[in-house]
């Protein structure tokens, strides 16, 4: 497992983790150009680590866990720090966090109490993540420039994040309920 840390894709993912505190410091010190640059660089490293894992045939179990953790840590931290700086409404950040916490709790409970072991994100969940990824740089860009298109794009991105957070959360609950019904039906059929 430790050897897997030295694979280039995993090193890039670890580098992305280093960007988190640096980006937070940049926001807290009102260095929004630096914050935006670091966030975009983290995004490039995210795409690059996946590409390198495939090209170098260095897909690892560690990387499968580390990559989404690094992504979620960066996004969640940025929402928190931007709310602290009054750049994103707290209600949006609370909603984003509540959805993620509820999903983690449900996944943990299902893992412990049911035969369901795979928790793949839906297209709605991916769309929600994309909306969050687009929202953060637009919020940072708004602190650099007040061009009309940036103000409008920031407004739309925040509203879209809220809508997709709610919709993807409801969709996840419906999907889990359906999977539980199917698992229960299979258990009942096997018991006959």
Backbone as CSV, one residue per row, in Angstrom:
resi,resn,N_x,N_y,N_z,CA_x,CA_y,CA_z,C_x,C_y,C_z
1,UNK,0.832,-1.201,0.000,0.000,0.000,0.000,0.878,1.266,0.000
2,UNK,1.933,1.285,0.794,2.804,2.462,0.856,3.485,2.680,-0.490
3,UNK,3.823,1.581,-1.170,4.451,1.692,-2.486,3.525,2.416,-3.471
4,UNK,2.205,2.208,-3.310,1.232,2.852,-4.197,1.267,4.375,-4.065
5,UNK,1.674,4.869,-2.903,1.782,6.320,-2.703,2.776,6.951,-3.665
6,UNK,3.779,6.174,-4.077,4.838,6.708,-4.931,4.470,6.719,-6.413
7,UNK,3.334,6.135,-6.764,2.893,6.181,-8.155,2.540,7.621,-8.509
8,UNK,2.902,8.031,-9.699,2.707,9.419,-10.133,1.271,9.911,-9.965
9,UNK,0.242,9.140,-10.372,-1.129,9.646,-10.192,-1.466,9.913,-8.718
10,UNK,-1.017,9.037,-7.828,-1.302,9.225,-6.404,-0.520,10.405,-5.830
11,UNK,0.682,10.644,-6.341,1.451,11.818,-5.901,0.732,13.101,-6.315
12,UNK,0.152,13.094,-7.515,-0.620,14.262,-7.961,-1.840,14.491,-7.074
13,UNK,-2.486,13.410,-6.675,-3.639,13.528,-5.781,-3.211,14.090,-4.436
14,UNK,-2.082,13.628,-3.913,-1.558,14.163,-2.645,-1.199,15.648,-2.792
15,UNK,-0.672,16.019,-3.957,-0.369,17.427,-4.219,-1.636,18.265,-4.147
16,UNK,-2.736,17.701,-4.666,-4.014,18.409,-4.621,-4.442,18.659,-3.178
17,UNK,-4.136,17.729,-2.294,-4.440,17.927,-0.872,-3.633,19.093,-0.292
18,UNK,-2.427,19.284,-0.788,-1.596,20.395,-0.319,-2.181,21.736,-0.772
19,UNK,-2.866,21.719,-1.920,-3.490,22.953,-2.425,-4.602,23.453,-1.513
20,UNK,-5.224,22.561,-0.757,-6.374,22.944,0.070,-6.015,24.053,1.059
21,UNK,-5.033,23.864,1.956,-4.740,24.949,2.902,-4.200,26.200,2.223
22,UNK,-3.453,26.027,1.141,-2.912,27.195,0.433,-4.034,28.036,-0.176
23,UNK,-5.037,27.365,-0.723,-6.177,28.071,-1.308,-6.986,28.770,-0.222
24,UNK,-7.173,28.116,0.916,-7.895,28.716,2.041,-7.171,29.978,2.513
25,UNK,-5.873,29.895,2.678,-5.081,31.060,3.117,-5.226,32.197,2.116
26,UNK,-5.175,31.871,0.832,-5.309,32.907,-0.201,-6.657,33.616,-0.093
27,UNK,-7.739,32.856,0.135,-9.063,33.474,0.282,-9.115,34.329,1.540
28,UNK,-8.644,33.776,2.651,-8.715,34.511,3.921,-7.896,35.799,3.906
29,UNK,-6.853,35.832,3.065,-6.035,37.030,2.958,-6.410,37.891,1.749
30,UNK,-7.588,37.600,1.167,-8.121,38.360,0.029,-7.212,38.345,-1.206
31,UNK,-6.504,37.265,-1.413,-5.678,37.086,-2.611,-6.436,36.173,-3.570
32,UNK,-7.475,36.749,-4.174,-8.394,35.929,-4.963,-7.793,35.434,-6.275
33,UNK,-6.847,36.175,-6.825,-6.177,35.678,-8.040,-5.391,34.413,-7.704
34,UNK,-4.694,34.430,-6.568,-3.957,33.235,-6.135,-4.917,32.090,-5.832
35,UNK,-5.992,32.396,-5.144,-6.970,31.358,-4.802,-7.536,30.715,-6.066
36,UNK,-7.905,31.549,-7.034,-8.443,31.034,-8.289,-7.393,30.205,-9.024
37,UNK,-6.170,30.688,-9.064,-5.089,29.963,-9.750,-4.851,28.598,-9.104
38,UNK,-4.805,28.569,-7.778,-4.582,27.304,-7.078,-5.743,26.336,-7.283
39,UNK,-6.971,26.867,-7.255,-8.134,26.010,-7.463,-8.123,25.419,-8.872
40,UNK,-7.794,26.236,-9.861,-7.738,25.749,-11.244,-6.596,24.743,-11.418
41,UNK,-5.474,25.007,-10.768,-4.349,24.076,-10.819,-4.726,22.733,-10.184
42,UNK,-5.481,22.790,-9.101,-5.972,21.559,-8.469,-6.880,20.806,-9.434
43,UNK,-7.706,21.544,-10.169,-8.585,20.910,-11.160,-7.801,20.234,-12.271
44,UNK,-6.745,20.887,-12.728,-5.889,20.294,-13.767,-5.226,19.026,-13.226
45,UNK,-4.750,19.091,-11.976,-4.102,17.903,-11.387,-5.100,16.758,-11.234
46,UNK,-6.368,17.083,-10.990,-7.403,16.055,-10.868,-7.589,15.328,-12.198
47,UNK,-7.680,16.082,-13.267,-7.825,15.457,-14.583,-6.576,14.695,-14.989
48,UNK,-5.423,15.247,-14.644,-4.153,14.644,-15.027,-3.891,13.337,-14.281
49,UNK,-4.267,13.280,-12.992,-3.985,12.043,-12.250,-4.788,10.868,-12.801
50,UNK,-6.035,11.118,-13.194,-6.835,10.047,-13.788,-6.291,9.602,-15.134
51,UNK,-5.879,10.572,-15.937,-5.313,10.267,-17.251,-4.020,9.461,-17.100
52,UNK,-3.151,9.899,-16.198,-1.891,9.188,-15.988,-2.111,7.789,-15.422
53,UNK,-3.089,7.645,-14.551,-3.379,6.319,-13.995,-3.726,5.337,-15.108
54,UNK,-4.483,5.815,-16.101,-4.846,4.946,-17.221,-3.663,4.720,-18.158
55,UNK,-2.978,5.806,-18.531,-1.867,5.690,-19.487,-0.696,4.878,-18.937
56,UNK,-0.380,5.088,-17.666,0.755,4.389,-17.053,0.358,3.052,-16.435
57,UNK,-0.941,2.729,-16.571,-1.488,1.511,-15.964,-1.144,1.449,-14.479
58,UNK,-1.416,2.570,-13.790,-1.143,2.679,-12.356,-2.422,2.946,-11.573
59,UNK,-3.497,2.305,-11.995,-4.736,2.393,-11.217,-4.538,1.586,-9.940
60,UNK,-4.832,2.211,-8.805,-4.633,1.535,-7.524,-5.880,1.665,-6.660
61,UNK,-6.015,0.775,-5.706,-7.108,0.852,-4.744,-6.969,2.146,-3.946
62,UNK,-5.734,2.466,-3.563,-5.480,3.706,-2.826,-5.968,4.916,-3.617
63,UNK,-5.636,4.944,-4.901,-6.054,6.058,-5.756,-7.563,6.156,-5.898
64,UNK,-8.233,4.999,-5.941,-9.693,5.000,-6.059,-10.354,5.644,-4.847
65,UNK,-9.733,5.520,-3.683,-10.276,6.142,-2.474,-9.749,7.562,-2.284
66,UNK,-8.464,7.742,-2.562,-7.816,9.023,-2.304,-8.330,10.138,-3.217
67,UNK,-8.563,9.816,-4.485,-8.984,10.841,-5.451,-10.309,11.495,-5.079
68,UNK,-11.388,10.729,-4.827,-12.638,11.405,-4.456,-12.564,12.111,-3.102
69,UNK,-11.738,11.584,-2.185,-11.571,12.255,-0.889,-10.914,13.619,-1.098
70,UNK,-9.879,13.660,-1.939,-9.198,14.930,-2.218,-10.146,15.919,-2.891
71,UNK,-10.937,15.429,-3.840,-11.902,16.292,-4.528,-12.924,16.868,-3.550
72,UNK,-13.500,15.988,-2.729,-14.542,16.422,-1.794,-13.966,17.361,-0.745
73,UNK,-12.750,17.078,-0.282,-12.111,17.944,0.710,-11.883,19.340,0.146
74,UNK,-11.397,19.421,-1.079,-11.154,20.723,-1.700,-12.469,21.484,-1.876
75,UNK,-13.475,20.833,-2.434,-14.753,21.508,-2.675,-15.427,21.928,-1.374
76,UNK,-15.500,21.006,-0.429,-16.172,21.303,0.840,-15.469,22.438,1.576
77,UNK,-14.148,22.383,1.591,-13.377,23.428,2.266,-13.595,24.774,1.594
78,UNK,-13.651,24.787,0.271,-13.862,26.055,-0.432,-15.251,26.620,-0.145
79,UNK,-16.253,25.761,-0.095,-17.590,26.256,0.245,-17.595,26.844,1.653
80,UNK,-16.937,26.164,2.579,-16.880,26.664,3.959,-16.155,28.002,4.047
81,UNK,-14.988,28.080,3.437,-14.196,29.313,3.554,-14.859,30.469,2.799
82,UNK,-15.497,30.174,1.676,-16.180,31.241,0.932,-17.441,31.703,1.653
83,UNK,-18.071,30.837,2.412,-19.200,31.262,3.255,-18.695,32.091,4.424
84,UNK,-17.589,31.663,5.008,-16.981,32.430,6.102,-16.619,33.842,5.640
85,UNK,-16.156,33.936,4.397,-15.786,35.235,3.825,-17.000,35.983,3.253
86,UNK,-18.203,35.422,3.417,-19.465,36.018,2.948,-19.516,36.161,1.424
87,UNK,-18.959,35.171,0.733,-18.988,35.170,-0.733,-19.999,34.167,-1.278
88,UNK,-20.330,33.151,-0.470,-21.388,32.184,-0.781,-22.329,32.200,0.421
89,UNK,-23.643,32.258,0.185,-24.569,32.251,1.328,-24.404,30.985,2.175
90,UNK,-24.473,31.156,3.492,-24.349,30.016,4.400,-25.412,28.957,4.123
91,UNK,-26.601,29.399,3.726,-27.672,28.434,3.461,-27.267,27.447,2.362
92,UNK,-26.527,27.917,1.368,-26.080,27.046,0.280,-25.068,26.032,0.810
93,UNK,-24.117,26.503,1.595,-23.084,25.615,2.143,-23.688,24.587,3.090
94,UNK,-24.629,25.008,3.931,-25.287,24.071,4.845,-26.037,23.010,4.046
95,UNK,-26.716,23.409,2.990,-27.448,22.468,2.146,-26.498,21.458,1.501
96,UNK,-25.388,21.943,0.962,-24.394,21.069,0.317,-23.841,20.069,1.331
97,UNK,-23.477,20.564,2.510,-22.925,19.682,3.547,-23.974,18.698,4.059
98,UNK,-25.196,19.164,4.267,-26.256,18.294,4.781,-26.491,17.126,3.836
99,UNK,-26.548,17.400,2.546,-26.748,16.329,1.559,-25.621,15.311,1.643
100,UNK,-24.378,15.792,1.678,-23.233,14.884,1.717,-23.212,14.058,3.000
101,UNK,-23.497,14.682,4.130,-23.497,13.964,5.408,-24.608,12.920,5.428
102,UNK,-25.792,13.289,4.960,-26.910,12.340,4.928,-26.575,11.149,4.039
103,UNK,-25.981,11.403,2.881,-25.608,10.313,1.978,-24.566,9.411,2.627
104,UNK,-23.583,10.005,3.314,-22.558,9.183,3.982,-23.168,8.325,5.089
105,UNK,-24.085,8.894,5.849,-24.725,8.138,6.930,-25.554,6.992,6.355
106,UNK,-26.336,7.282,5.315,-27.154,6.236,4.694,-26.266,5.137,4.118
107,UNK,-25.188,5.522,3.436,-24.278,4.525,2.860,-23.659,3.655,3.950
108,UNK,-23.251,4.270,5.044,-22.660,3.504,6.154,-23.682,2.547,6.755
109,UNK,-24.898,3.035,6.971,-25.949,2.173,7.530,-26.285,1.019,6.594
110,UNK,-26.373,1.310,5.315,-26.664,0.252,4.349,-25.534,-0.772,4.304
111,UNK,-24.314,-0.288,4.370,-23.165,-1.192,4.339,-23.193,-2.144,5.531
112,UNK,-23.603,-1.618,6.685,-23.632,-2.415,7.916,-24.838,-3.350,7.960
113,UNK,-25.980,-2.877,7.473,-27.229,-3.614,7.708,-27.839,-4.310,6.492
114,UNK,-27.287,-4.122,5.322,-27.921,-4.707,4.140,-26.875,-5.361,3.239
115,UNK,-27.338,-6.072,2.224,-26.386,-6.681,1.288,-25.844,-5.681,0.251
116,UNK,-26.342,-4.460,0.261,-25.905,-3.462,-0.718,-24.499,-2.986,-0.346
117,UNK,-23.559,-3.139,-1.278,-22.176,-2.773,-1.013,-21.620,-1.743,-1.996
118,UNK,-22.319,-1.524,-3.079,-21.828,-0.604,-4.112,-22.670,0.662,-4.076
119,UNK,-22.002,1.804,-3.976,-22.691,3.091,-3.887,-22.147,4.013,-4.969
120,UNK,-22.521,3.729,-6.194,-22.029,4.541,-7.316,-22.828,5.839,-7.408
121,UNK,-22.143,6.932,-7.747,-22.878,8.193,-7.913,-23.757,8.151,-9.162
122,UNK,-24.895,8.801,-9.068,-25.795,8.874,-10.221,-25.360,10.038,-11.110
123,UNK,-25.998,10.121,-12.271,-25.715,11.258,-13.159,-26.097,12.571,-12.478
124,UNK,-27.160,12.536,-11.665,-27.583,13.750,-10.955,-26.541,14.154,-9.922
125,UNK,-25.970,13.169,-9.253,-24.904,13.450,-8.286,-23.681,14.038,-8.968
126,UNK,-23.351,13.497,-10.142,-22.215,14.023,-10.908,-22.498,15.444,-11.395
127,UNK,-23.737,15.688,-11.813,-24.119,17.039,-12.246,-24.028,18.018,-11.084
128,UNK,-24.411,17.566,-9.894,-24.316,18.392,-8.700,-22.858,18.744,-8.400
129,UNK,-21.982,17.753,-8.487,-20.556,17.996,-8.258,-20.008,18.967,-9.296
130,UNK,-20.398,18.796,-10.543,-19.951,19.703,-11.596,-20.417,21.131,-11.319
131,UNK,-21.657,21.280,-10.881,-22.171,22.610,-10.557,-21.349,23.245,-9.439
132,UNK,-20.978,22.453,-8.435,-20.150,22.975,-7.347,-18.761,23.367,-7.855
133,UNK,-18.199,22.522,-8.728,-16.876,22.802,-9.286,-16.892,24.081,-10.104
134,UNK,-17.970,24.356,-10.804,-18.092,25.580,-11.604,-18.372,26.785,-10.708
135,UNK,-19.128,26.580,-9.655,-19.500,27.682,-8.758,-18.286,28.300,-8.078
136,UNK,-17.398,27.473,-7.559,-16.254,27.995,-6.790,-15.398,28.961,-7.613
137,UNK,-14.929,28.593,-8.809,-14.113,29.568,-9.547,-14.893,30.805,-9.972
138,UNK,-16.203,30.665,-10.224,-16.991,31.849,-10.577,-17.109,32.811,-9.389
139,UNK,-17.245,32.246,-8.184,-17.291,33.088,-6.984,-15.945,33.785,-6.795
140,UNK,-14.858,33.061,-6.996,-13.523,33.658,-6.877,-13.299,34.705,-7.963
141,UNK,-13.726,34.396,-9.179,-13.571,35.331,-10.297,-14.359,36.616,-10.057
142,UNK,-15.510,36.487,-9.414,-16.336,37.663,-9.094,-15.597,38.623,-8.158
143,UNK,-14.708,38.099,-7.330,-13.922,38.950,-6.439,-12.780,39.640,-7.175
144,UNK,-12.482,39.160,-8.360,-11.416,39.759,-9.185,-11.985,40.763,-10.168
145,UNK,-13.179,40.457,-10.679,-13.803,41.314,-11.686,-15.310,41.391,-11.441
146,UNK,-15.876,42.540,-11.729,-17.324,42.687,-11.584,-18.016,42.796,-12.946
147,UNK,-17.406,42.179,-13.950,-18.012,42.171,-15.281,-19.411,41.548,-15.177
148,UNK,-20.333,42.074,-15.958,-21.732,41.646,-15.878,-21.884,40.137,-16.062
149,UNK,-21.175,39.578,-17.044,-21.326,38.144,-17.314,-20.855,37.305,-16.136
150,UNK,-19.842,37.780,-15.406,-19.336,37.042,-14.251,-20.366,37.085,-13.113
151,UNK,-20.935,38.253,-12.888,-21.953,38.400,-11.840,-23.138,37.486,-12.144
152,UNK,-23.582,37.502,-13.390,-24.715,36.664,-13.802,-24.374,35.179,-13.712
153,UNK,-23.197,34.802,-14.203,-22.785,33.392,-14.174,-22.665,32.890,-12.740
154,UNK,-22.138,33.705,-11.846,-22.019,33.339,-10.430,-23.410,33.099,-9.832
155,UNK,-24.325,34.017,-10.113,-25.701,33.908,-9.614,-26.348,32.603,-10.091
156,UNK,-26.231,32.329,-11.394,-26.825,31.118,-11.974,-26.170,29.870,-11.378
157,UNK,-24.846,29.884,-11.243,-24.127,28.708,-10.725,-24.551,28.386,-9.294
158,UNK,-24.702,29.405,-8.465,-25.124,29.168,-7.081,-26.538,28.598,-7.058
159,UNK,-27.444,29.162,-7.855,-28.825,28.666,-7.896,-28.880,27.238,-8.449
160,UNK,-28.073,26.972,-9.451,-28.028,25.631,-10.032,-27.474,24.627,-9.020
161,UNK,-26.482,25.037,-8.250,-25.939,24.171,-7.200,-27.019,23.821,-6.187
162,UNK,-27.796,24.803,-5.778,-28.876,24.556,-4.820,-29.886,23.571,-5.411
163,UNK,-30.324,23.823,-6.623,-31.337,22.958,-7.253,-30.824,21.526,-7.413
164,UNK,-29.590,21.383,-7.904,-29.044,20.047,-8.117,-28.724,19.334,-6.805
165,UNK,-28.365,20.092,-5.774,-28.122,19.487,-4.464,-29.413,18.864,-3.941
166,UNK,-30.494,19.607,-4.023,-31.786,19.094,-3.556,-32.236,17.925,-4.428
167,UNK,-32.209,18.116,-5.740,-32.710,17.085,-6.652,-31.883,15.806,-6.547
168,UNK,-30.550,15.936,-6.517,-29.712,14.738,-6.453,-29.869,14.031,-5.111
169,UNK,-30.113,14.775,-4.040,-30.359,14.167,-2.737,-31.646,13.364,-2.728
170,UNK,-32.707,13.937,-3.282,-33.995,13.229,-3.377,-33.849,12.010,-4.287
171,UNK,-33.166,12.187,-5.401,-32.952,11.074,-6.334,-32.188,9.948,-5.650
172,UNK,-31.182,10.286,-4.860,-30.406,9.276,-4.134,-31.305,8.501,-3.176
173,UNK,-32.168,9.202,-2.453,-33.071,8.541,-1.505,-34.022,7.591,-2.230
174,UNK,-34.560,8.027,-3.356,-35.467,7.175,-4.140,-34.720,5.960,-4.669
175,UNK,-33.524,6.171,-5.154,-32.721,5.062,-5.699,-32.383,4.029,-4.619
176,UNK,-32.013,4.510,-3.434,-31.689,3.599,-2.322,-32.933,2.808,-1.917
177,UNK,-34.073,3.493,-1.823,-35.320,2.800,-1.460,-35.632,1.716,-2.484
178,UNK,-35.429,2.005,-3.756,-35.682,1.024,-4.810,-34.724,-0.161,-4.689
179,UNK,-33.451,0.116,-4.438,-32.471,-0.958,-4.290,-32.790,-1.823,-3.070
180,UNK,-33.245,-1.201,-1.992,-33.623,-1.963,-0.796,-34.827,-2.861,-1.073
181,UNK,-35.822,-2.327,-1.804,-36.983,-3.143,-2.175,-36.547,-4.330,-3.026
182,UNK,-35.672,-4.071,-4.006,-35.192,-5.149,-4.880,-34.410,-6.186,-4.086
183,UNK,-33.558,-5.735,-3.168,-32.781,-6.660,-2.330,-33.718,-7.478,-1.444
184,UNK,-34.761,-6.842,-0.913,-35.744,-7.539,-0.078,-36.521,-8.558,-0.878
185,UNK,-36.887,-8.209,-2.108,-37.619,-9.128,-2.972,-36.754,-10.335,-3.319
186,UNK,-35.457,-10.107,-3.588,-34.557,-11.211,-3.901,-34.388,-12.135,-2.699
187,UNK,-34.307,-11.535,-1.507,-34.182,-12.347,-0.282,-35.434,-13.190,-0.059
188,UNK,-36.593,-12.587,-0.312,-37.865,-13.306,-0.142,-37.972,-14.458,-1.145
189,UNK,-37.548,-14.189,-2.404,-37.587,-15.243,-3.423,-36.616,-16.367,-3.092
190,UNK,-35.451,-16.023,-2.553,-34.440,-17.040,-2.208,-34.907,-17.885,-1.038
191,UNK,-35.746,-17.301,-0.158,-36.231,-18.016,1.018,-37.340,-19.007,0.699
192,UNK,-37.909,-18.944,-0.486,-39.022,-19.848,-0.850,-38.528,-21.193,-1.267
